Amino acid sequence: MLLLSIPGLSRELLAFIPTGSRLGDLVARGVIASLLPSWPAVTCSVQATLTTGASPSVHGVVANGVATYRSQADARLVDAANHGDYRCEVSFWEQSNQFVGVPRFWRGDGGSQKPVRTAMLFFQHCMPGFSGTPAPAADIVLTPKPEHGPDGRTTSLLWSSPPGLAGELQKDLGPFPLMNYWGPMAGIRSSAWIAAAAERVLSRREAELVLTYVPHLDYDLQRFGPGSESAKAAVAELSGALEGLLETADGLGTEVVVLSEYAISEVSRAIAPNRALRDAGLLKLRRNAEGPQVDYAGSPGFVMCDHQIGHVYLRSEGDRAAVEGVVRELGLEVMGERGIAHPRGGDIQVQAPEGAWLDYRWWAEGATAETDPEVVPKWASTIDIHRKPGYDPLELFFGGKPSPPPAPLPPIAWKSAMIKGSHGRSGVNGVLILPARFGVKPGEAVRAEDFVGKVWAGK
């Protein structure tokens, strides 16, 4: 089986897949159902649910980030090779398989369910961990592993298991275009490279299940909105990039399942809860060599913002009323029992109202490290997914334009109104496209937690 994860794909965007393309033929022949993401509807959380059958309350991946300062055990799991001092406080996009607290479904149960040889390509939490007895999440793994030097420069590297796989693929396909995987230059080149790599892995017939994450739609849907002409064009680009992979799958007789972990919704404004908490005297700062940083342990309240959701961490229970009062006044919805019951989850868990996303910044919009060095850290205007204690979609723009940069790299954009699409809220469904024999009915709503039982068990 080839499972293609295409975040951002929605039922509305299916209409823009070119007629006669292999992706179009797959949609025409298959059953189109809805996929109900687990909450929050963000990459790491939903991928962990899809690959375990467990909810975030059980597997423990509560967001794309983790507040590692709250747990010494979690701090030991981070990749300290780059920015270890930051990542042991709040860290986004950790790759360690050890953060997923239950086994992946392909590992079997030691009884009637036998292990399934699996390739995991560009999925999150696939690498061995950094504590105890580390092991990769699957038999075959391929994932970006950029190294950050002391001068802040990033080296394009891939990590693979077996170790030689990354080198073999880059010899055949050229270097993985990391600059096109994220940031202002993100575009079709990276997804086309991933599809070509998946085609070669599939052709080897060394795995019964090949999971492949293809991120292209995420970029322009966040930049310009899911209903934009750019979004429609991105669907056509993606279809072209998948042509060779789907042709190979068809030739091998490999079944293909396509899903989107979440759909992207239109947004027109940002809400900055950390800015409000700082204005209320509830978020405290400290300084290091790179300027002001959040004093996590000393702040009555801090919000780890991730697209449209936030985990609010309190210094003590006595701070709850004041902090919750601030976030409610901003119009954020407190999830309560609909949130995540796991120690990594926030003491208060919130989501933005429809049409809004959560901006992690605690400074006034327009301020920079040069204009306000007492409040803004030096890394604020850079592409830096590990030092920032929140997701920053403004990294998709160079100074306001998603265009090739001059050298050296200019700063990223700072106007939150530039972001036109986001995700994470409950109640926004992705799509699931699969062969009819699995028994899923057209239009049926399949929960992410039930995906393993309905799809893989049906194989």
C-alpha positions as CSV (number, residue, x, y, z in Angstrom):
1,M,0.0,0.0,0.0
2,L,1.1,3.6,-0.8
3,L,-0.4,6.1,1.6
4,L,0.0,9.7,0.5
5,S,-0.5,12.4,3.1
6,I,-1.4,15.7,1.4
7,P,-2.2,18.3,4.1
8,G,-4.5,21.1,3.0
9,L,-6.3,19.0,0.3
10,S,-10.1,19.6,0.7
11,R,-13.2,18.4,-1.1
12,E,-13.5,21.8,-2.7
13,L,-9.9,21.6,-4.1
14,L,-10.5,18.2,-5.7
15,A,-12.3,20.0,-8.5
16,F,-9.0,21.5,-9.6
17,I,-7.1,18.3,-10.1
18,P,-6.5,18.1,-13.8
19,T,-8.8,15.7,-15.6
20,G,-6.9,12.8,-17.0
21,S,-4.0,13.0,-14.6
22,R,-3.2,10.0,-12.6
23,L,-4.3,11.7,-9.4
24,G,-7.5,12.7,-11.1
25,D,-8.1,9.1,-12.2
26,L,-7.5,7.9,-8.7
27,V,-10.1,10.4,-7.3
28,A,-12.6,9.4,-10.0
29,R,-12.3,5.7,-9.3
30,G,-12.1,5.9,-5.5
31,V,-14.4,6.5,-2.7
32,I,-14.3,10.1,-1.4
33,A,-14.9,10.3,2.4
34,S,-14.1,12.9,5.0
35,L,-11.3,12.6,7.5
36,L,-12.0,14.0,10.9
37,P,-8.7,15.1,12.4
38,S,-8.0,14.6,16.1
39,W,-7.6,17.9,18.0
40,P,-5.5,19.9,17.5
41,A,-5.6,19.5,13.7
42,V,-1.9,20.1,13.3
43,T,0.7,17.9,11.6
44,C,2.5,16.2,14.4
45,S,-0.6,15.5,16.5
46,V,-2.7,14.1,13.6
47,Q,0.2,12.1,12.1
48,A,0.7,10.4,15.5
49,T,-3.0,9.6,15.7
50,L,-3.1,8.2,12.2
51,T,-0.1,5.9,12.8
52,T,-1.1,4.7,16.2
53,G,-4.9,4.7,16.3
54,A,-4.7,6.6,19.6
55,S,-5.8,10.1,20.6
56,P,-3.3,12.8,21.6
57,S,-4.5,12.3,25.2
58,V,-2.9,8.8,24.9
59,H,0.0,9.1,22.5
60,G,1.1,12.5,24.0
61,V,1.9,14.5,20.9
62,V,-0.1,17.5,21.9
63,A,1.0,19.9,19.1
64,N,3.9,20.5,16.7
65,G,5.7,21.8,19.8
66,V,6.4,20.6,23.3
67,A,7.0,22.6,26.4
68,T,10.1,20.7,27.4
69,Y,10.9,23.0,30.3
70,R,8.0,21.4,32.2
71,S,9.5,17.9,32.1
72,Q,13.2,16.8,32.5
73,A,12.2,13.5,30.8
74,D,11.0,15.4,27.8
75,A,14.0,17.7,27.8
76,R,16.2,14.5,27.5
77,L,14.4,13.5,24.3
78,V,15.2,16.6,22.2
79,D,17.8,16.8,19.5
80,A,20.4,18.9,21.3
81,A,22.7,19.0,18.3
82,N,21.2,22.3,17.3
83,H,20.1,25.1,19.7
84,G,19.9,22.6,22.6
85,D,19.5,25.4,25.2
86,Y,16.3,26.6,23.5
87,R,15.0,23.1,22.7
88,C,15.1,22.0,26.3
89,E,12.6,24.8,27.1
90,V,10.1,24.9,24.3
91,S,10.8,22.9,21.1
92,F,9.0,22.7,17.8
93,W,9.3,20.0,15.1
94,E,11.1,17.4,17.2
95,Q,11.8,14.2,15.2
96,S,12.3,11.7,18.0
97,N,10.1,8.7,17.8
98,Q,10.3,8.6,21.6
99,F,7.8,11.4,21.9
100,V,5.1,9.1,20.6
101,G,3.9,7.2,23.7
102,V,2.3,4.2,22.1
103,P,3.5,1.8,19.3
104,R,2.8,2.5,15.7
105,F,0.2,0.1,14.2
106,W,2.7,-1.6,11.8
107,R,4.8,-2.9,14.7
108,G,2.1,-5.5,15.4
109,D,0.8,-6.6,18.8
110,G,2.9,-9.7,19.4
111,G,-0.2,-11.8,18.8
112,S,-2.6,-12.0,15.9
113,Q,-1.4,-8.8,14.4
114,K,1.9,-9.4,12.7
115,P,4.5,-6.6,12.1
116,V,4.3,-4.9,8.7
117,R,7.5,-3.8,7.0
118,T,7.0,-0.1,6.6
119,A,8.7,2.9,4.9
120,M,8.1,6.3,6.5
121,L,9.1,9.1,4.2
122,F,9.1,12.7,5.6
123,F,6.6,11.9,8.4
124,Q,7.2,13.5,11.7
125,H,8.6,11.7,14.8
126,C,10.3,9.1,12.7
127,M,13.9,9.3,13.9
128,P,15.5,7.4,16.9
129,G,15.4,9.3,20.1
130,F,18.3,10.6,22.2
131,S,17.6,8.8,25.5
132,G,17.4,5.2,26.6
133,T,17.3,2.7,23.8
134,P,16.6,4.7,20.6
135,A,15.0,3.1,17.5
136,P,13.5,4.6,14.3
137,A,9.8,4.5,13.9
138,A,9.8,2.3,10.9
139,D,12.0,-0.2,9.0
140,I,12.9,2.4,6.3
141,V,13.0,6.1,7.2
142,L,13.8,9.2,5.2
143,T,13.5,12.7,6.7
144,P,15.1,16.2,6.6
145,K,17.8,16.7,9.3
146,P,19.2,20.2,8.8
147,E,22.2,21.1,10.8
148,H,22.5,24.6,12.2
149,G,26.0,26.0,12.5
150,P,27.2,28.5,15.1
151,D,26.9,31.3,12.5
152,G,23.2,30.4,12.0
153,R,23.6,28.9,8.6
154,T,21.7,25.8,7.8
155,T,23.3,22.8,6.0
156,S,20.9,20.7,3.9
157,L,21.0,17.2,5.2
158,L,18.8,14.2,5.2
159,W,18.7,11.4,7.7
160,S,17.8,7.9,6.7
161,S,17.6,4.3,7.8
162,P,19.3,2.4,6.4
163,P,22.1,5.0,6.6
164,G,23.0,4.7,2.9
165,L,19.6,5.4,1.6
166,A,19.8,9.2,1.7
167,G,23.1,9.2,-0.2
168,E,21.8,6.9,-2.9
169,L,18.7,9.0,-3.5
170,Q,20.6,12.2,-3.6
171,K,23.0,10.7,-6.0
172,D,20.1,9.8,-8.3
173,L,17.9,12.9,-7.8
174,G,20.4,15.6,-6.7
175,P,20.5,17.2,-3.3
176,F,17.3,17.5,-1.4
177,P,16.1,21.1,-1.9
178,L,15.7,22.0,1.7
179,M,15.3,25.7,0.9
180,N,12.1,24.7,-1.0
181,Y,10.8,22.6,1.8
182,W,10.0,25.5,4.2
183,G,10.4,29.3,4.2
184,P,9.8,32.0,1.6
185,M,11.2,29.7,-1.2
186,A,9.0,26.8,-0.3
187,G,7.4,25.3,-3.4
188,I,6.9,22.4,-5.7
189,R,10.6,21.4,-6.0
190,S,10.7,19.8,-2.6
191,S,7.4,17.9,-3.0
192,A,8.6,16.7,-6.5
193,W,11.8,15.4,-5.0
194,I,9.9,13.6,-2.2
195,A,7.6,12.0,-4.8
196,A,10.5,10.9,-6.9
197,A,12.2,9.4,-3.8
198,A,9.0,7.6,-2.8
199,E,8.8,6.2,-6.4
200,R,12.3,4.7,-5.9
201,V,11.6,3.3,-2.5
202,L,8.3,1.8,-3.7
203,S,10.0,0.2,-6.7
204,R,12.4,-1.7,-4.4
205,R,9.5,-3.7,-3.0
206,E,11.2,-3.7,0.4
207,A,8.2,-2.4,2.2
208,E,4.5,-3.5,2.4
209,L,3.4,0.0,3.4
210,V,5.0,3.2,2.1
211,L,3.9,6.4,4.0
212,T,4.7,9.6,2.1
213,Y,4.2,13.1,3.3
214,V,3.8,15.6,0.4
215,P,3.5,19.2,1.8
216,H,3.1,21.3,-1.3
217,L,-0.4,22.6,-0.7
218,D,0.4,23.8,2.8
219,Y,2.5,26.7,1.4
220,D,0.3,28.8,-0.9
221,L,-2.8,27.9,1.0
222,Q,-1.3,29.6,4.1
223,R,0.1,32.5,2.0
224,F,-2.9,33.3,-0.2
225,G,-5.8,31.3,1.2
226,P,-7.5,28.0,0.2
227,G,-9.9,29.7,-2.2
228,S,-7.2,31.7,-4.1
229,E,-6.0,31.2,-7.6
230,S,-2.6,30.3,-6.2
231,A,-4.2,27.4,-4.3
232,K,-5.9,26.1,-7.5
233,A,-2.6,26.3,-9.3
234,A,-0.8,24.5,-6.5
235,V,-3.2,21.6,-6.9
236,A,-2.3,21.3,-10.5
237,E,1.4,21.5,-9.7
238,L,1.0,18.8,-7.1
239,S,-0.8,16.5,-9.5
240,G,2.0,16.8,-12.0
241,A,4.7,16.1,-9.3
242,L,2.8,12.8,-8.4
243,E,2.5,11.5,-11.9
244,G,5.5,9.3,-11.9
245,L,5.0,7.9,-8.5
246,L,1.3,7.0,-9.2
247,E,2.3,5.5,-12.6
248,T,4.8,3.3,-10.8
249,A,2.3,2.3,-8.1
250,D,-0.2,1.4,-10.8
251,G,2.4,-0.7,-12.7
252,L,3.3,-2.6,-9.5
253,G,-0.3,-3.2,-8.6
254,T,0.1,-1.2,-5.4
255,E,-3.1,0.1,-3.7
256,V,-3.1,3.9,-3.1
257,V,-4.8,5.7,-0.3
258,V,-4.8,9.5,-0.3
259,L,-5.7,11.6,2.8
260,S,-5.3,15.1,4.1
261,E,-4.5,15.4,7.8
262,Y,-6.5,18.7,7.8
263,A,-8.0,21.2,5.5
264,I,-6.9,24.9,5.6
265,S,-9.5,27.6,6.4
266,E,-9.5,31.2,5.3
267,V,-8.2,33.7,8.0
268,S,-8.1,37.4,8.0
269,R,-6.6,38.4,11.3
270,A,-4.2,37.3,14.0
271,I,-4.6,37.2,17.8
272,A,-1.4,37.6,19.9
273,P,-2.1,36.2,23.4
274,N,1.5,36.5,24.6
275,R,1.4,40.2,23.8
276,A,-1.8,40.5,25.8
277,L,-0.3,38.6,28.7
278,R,2.9,40.7,28.7
279,D,0.7,43.9,28.6
280,A,-1.1,42.5,31.7
281,G,2.2,41.8,33.5
282,L,1.6,38.1,33.3
283,L,4.4,37.2,30.8
284,K,8.0,37.9,32.0
285,L,11.2,38.3,30.0
286,R,14.8,37.5,30.7
287,R,17.9,38.2,28.6
288,N,20.6,36.1,27.0
289,A,23.1,36.7,24.2
290,E,20.3,36.9,21.6
291,G,18.2,39.4,23.5
292,P,15.0,39.0,25.5
293,Q,13.4,35.6,25.8
294,V,10.4,34.4,27.7
295,D,11.0,33.5,31.3
296,Y,8.9,30.3,31.1
297,A,9.1,29.1,34.7
298,G,8.8,32.7,36.1
299,S,5.8,33.8,34.0
300,P,2.4,33.4,35.5
301,G,1.2,32.5,31.9
302,F,2.7,31.6,28.6
303,V,1.0,30.4,25.4
304,M,2.7,28.0,23.0
305,C,0.9,29.1,19.8
306,D,0.5,26.6,17.0
307,H,-1.5,27.8,14.0
308,Q,-5.0,28.2,15.4
309,I,-4.5,26.5,18.7
310,G,-2.6,27.3,21.9
311,H,-1.4,25.5,25.0
312,V,-1.4,27.9,28.0
313,Y,1.1,27.0,30.7
314,L,0.7,28.4,34.2
315,R,3.3,29.1,36.8
316,S,0.9,27.9,39.4
317,E,-2.8,27.2,39.8
318,G,-3.1,30.5,41.6
319,D,-2.4,32.2,38.3
320,R,-5.3,30.5,36.5
321,A,-8.0,33.1,36.9
322,A,-5.9,36.1,35.8
323,V,-4.4,34.3,32.8
324,E,-7.7,32.7,31.7
325,G,-9.4,36.1,32.0
326,V,-6.9,37.5,29.5
327,V,-7.3,34.8,26.9
328,R,-11.1,34.8,27.2
329,E,-11.1,38.6,26.7
330,L,-9.3,38.0,23.4
331,G,-12.1,35.9,22.2
332,L,-10.2,32.6,22.4
333,E,-12.3,29.5,23.0
334,V,-11.3,27.4,26.0
335,M,-11.5,23.8,25.1
336,G,-12.1,22.4,28.6
337,E,-13.0,18.7,28.4
338,R,-12.7,18.8,24.6
339,G,-8.9,19.3,25.0
340,I,-6.1,16.9,25.7
341,A,-5.8,15.1,29.0
342,H,-2.0,14.5,29.0
343,P,0.7,16.0,31.1
344,R,2.2,17.7,28.1
345,G,-1.0,19.5,27.4
346,G,-1.5,23.1,28.5
347,D,-3.1,23.9,31.8
348,I,-5.6,25.8,29.7
349,Q,-6.1,24.8,26.0
350,V,-7.5,27.3,23.5
351,Q,-8.4,27.7,19.9
352,A,-8.8,30.8,17.8
353,P,-12.3,31.9,16.6
354,E,-13.1,31.1,13.0
355,G,-11.2,33.4,10.7
356,A,-8.2,34.0,13.0
357,W,-4.9,32.4,13.9
358,L,-2.6,32.7,16.9
359,D,0.6,34.8,16.7
360,Y,3.2,33.7,19.2
361,R,5.0,37.1,19.4
362,W,5.0,39.1,22.6
363,W,6.0,42.4,21.0
364,A,4.1,45.0,19.1
365,E,3.8,44.4,15.4
366,G,6.3,46.2,13.4
367,A,8.9,46.2,16.2
368,T,12.3,44.6,15.5
369,A,15.4,43.7,17.4
370,E,16.9,46.9,16.1
371,T,14.0,49.2,17.0
372,D,13.1,47.5,20.3
373,P,16.0,45.4,21.5
374,E,14.6,45.3,25.1
375,V,11.6,43.2,23.9
376,V,12.4,41.6,20.5
377,P,15.0,38.8,20.2
378,K,17.6,38.7,17.4
379,W,16.1,35.6,15.8
380,A,12.6,37.1,15.5
381,S,13.0,38.1,11.8
382,T,14.8,35.0,10.7
383,I,13.7,31.5,9.5
384,D,14.3,29.6,12.7
385,I,11.8,26.9,13.5
386,H,13.6,25.6,16.7
387,R,14.4,28.8,18.7
388,K,10.9,30.3,18.2
389,P,8.6,29.1,21.0
390,G,5.7,29.1,18.6
391,Y,4.8,28.4,15.0
392,D,5.6,31.4,12.7
393,P,3.8,31.3,9.3
394,L,5.4,34.7,8.4
395,E,8.5,32.6,7.6
396,L,6.8,32.0,4.3
397,F,7.5,35.5,3.2
398,F,10.7,37.5,2.6
399,G,10.1,41.0,3.6
400,G,6.5,40.8,2.3
401,K,7.2,38.9,-1.0
402,P,7.6,35.1,-1.6
403,S,10.3,35.7,-4.1
404,P,13.9,34.5,-4.5
405,P,16.2,36.4,-2.2
406,P,19.4,38.3,-2.8
407,A,22.4,37.4,-0.7
408,P,22.5,37.6,2.2
409,L,19.0,36.5,3.1
410,P,16.7,39.4,4.0
411,P,14.5,39.3,7.0
412,I,11.1,37.6,6.9
413,A,7.9,39.5,6.9
414,W,6.3,40.9,10.0
415,K,2.8,41.8,9.0
416,S,0.4,39.2,10.4
417,A,-2.3,40.3,8.0
418,M,-0.3,38.7,5.2
419,I,-1.4,35.2,6.3
420,K,-4.6,34.1,4.5
421,G,-4.9,30.5,5.6
422,S,-4.5,28.4,8.7
423,H,-5.6,25.2,10.5
424,G,-5.9,23.5,13.9
425,R,-9.4,24.3,14.9
426,S,-11.9,21.4,15.5
427,G,-14.7,20.8,13.0
428,V,-12.7,21.3,9.8
429,N,-12.4,18.0,7.9
430,G,-9.8,16.7,5.5
431,V,-10.5,14.2,2.8
432,L,-9.9,10.5,2.5
433,I,-9.8,8.8,-0.9
434,L,-9.5,5.0,-1.0
435,P,-10.6,2.0,-3.0
436,A,-14.2,0.9,-2.6
437,R,-13.2,-2.5,-1.2
438,F,-12.4,-1.0,2.2
439,G,-16.1,-0.6,2.8
440,V,-15.9,3.1,3.6
441,K,-19.0,4.8,2.2
442,P,-18.9,7.9,0.0
443,G,-19.2,11.0,2.2
444,E,-18.6,9.0,5.4
445,A,-16.8,10.8,8.2
446,V,-13.9,8.7,9.4
447,R,-12.2,9.8,12.6
448,A,-8.4,9.9,12.6
449,E,-8.5,7.6,15.6
450,D,-10.4,5.0,13.6
451,F,-8.2,5.2,10.5
452,V,-6.1,2.2,11.5
453,G,-9.1,-0.1,12.1
454,K,-11.0,1.0,9.0
455,V,-8.1,1.1,6.5
456,W,-5.1,-0.9,7.5
457,A,-7.1,-3.7,9.2
458,G,-9.1,-3.9,5.9
459,K,-5.9,-4.7,3.9
